[in-house]
Amino acid sequence: MKKYIVIISMLISTLTYAQKFEELALTPPMGWNSWNKFGCDVSEQLIKEITDAMVSSGMKDAGYAYVVIDDCWQVGRDENGNIIPDPERFPSGMKAVADYIHSKGLKFGIYSDAGTHTCQRRPGSRGYEFQDARTYASWGVDYVKYDWCNTSTQNAQASYRLMRDAIYKAGRPMVFSLCDWGFSKPWLWAEDVGHLWRATDDIMDCWDCEDDRNNAGFTILLDRMVGLDSYSGPGHWNDPDMLEVGNSGLTVSESRAHFSLWCILAAPLIAGNDLRDMSEETKMILTNREVIAVDQDPLGKSGSKVRDDGDLEVWVKQLADGGRAVVLFNRGLTKEKMSVLWTELGYPTFLKAEVRDLWLHKNLGKFTTEFTAEVPPHDAVMFRVSP
Ligand code: GLA
């Protein structure tokens, strides 16, 4: 009898919290994360200054909401197993950081790892999942990025489901960001586990460099996203990693192409630069509302590559109003004339449609059959086609 009661109560508890928080991330999450620019050099001071800059730079008004502290905020566990934030770098504690971020109308994100240690050898959450989720909830965390280092023989699905359940049980809605670099093909199983999942290794601050661990520049990561578009949708997004716009490795035109393509993919838009010190060009790219509107389109479709002529690629995304967003991407070293055919948009050739350039903020007129534009080298032209 006792055995049955135990089994029934286990079943009930499973049914009551084996789910993720729905209604979060119905469009791709937007925010900022410390890793790309600052690595382990994170502190309370930095996070507060970035929070202020998010507001004063116009990033908040453009839709960026989450301020996420990546690896290295944690140094150990106390005798009860509670995670300890670095007391020197975060002297006021994480609740105070969260309160500050919330007081500016923004949301707070934090990082942990499914294994024994994070990628930077800080304590991971393995064995402490429920305790850590409760701690995050008590601090006011709104977003958890969960990495995959030092996981030995752990099973990815089981490990991520465990943390999902822990977050749900803790009772505070938190976006759950899976980061196993696409190793377990999370797009096949994580729709009911997380709100976004990394589909690639780490982005590097360059056009097409690559290291021996498959980390790479944005054009190479873009190639690895081909074919994954059908797995993204409201509440569950493919994540090709954070933005490098505003860091030093890309030219302005390359940054414009990077941002255009991340938006056509409906990628999470997580800035990775120093928001306190942005050039006008960087600000204009990151806060271009017409381009962001493509990323945030409520239909939640990821775009896909409809044509690949070597260095010249055409990417198309279906939009909620029946329109299409198009990126003409030139990877080559010379200016090129590029076209998109209406049939590649899923339109009949006779259809008359307005074309609006999303970088020039200009209506270009009504067209049938096709649209042609000149695309500078290492750059992209992005427009919206509205029948
Ligand atoms: C992994 C992740 C990165 C970052 C680092 C931190 O490499 O993919 O995004 O979080 O760990 O150590």
Boltz pocket constraint, residues with backbone or C-beta under 6 A from the ligand:
constraints:
  - pocket:
      binder: B
      contacts: [[A, 35], [A, 70], [A, 71], [A, 118], [A, 119], [A, 120], [A, 147], [A, 179], [A, 181], [A, 201], [A, 202]]
      max_distance: 6.0
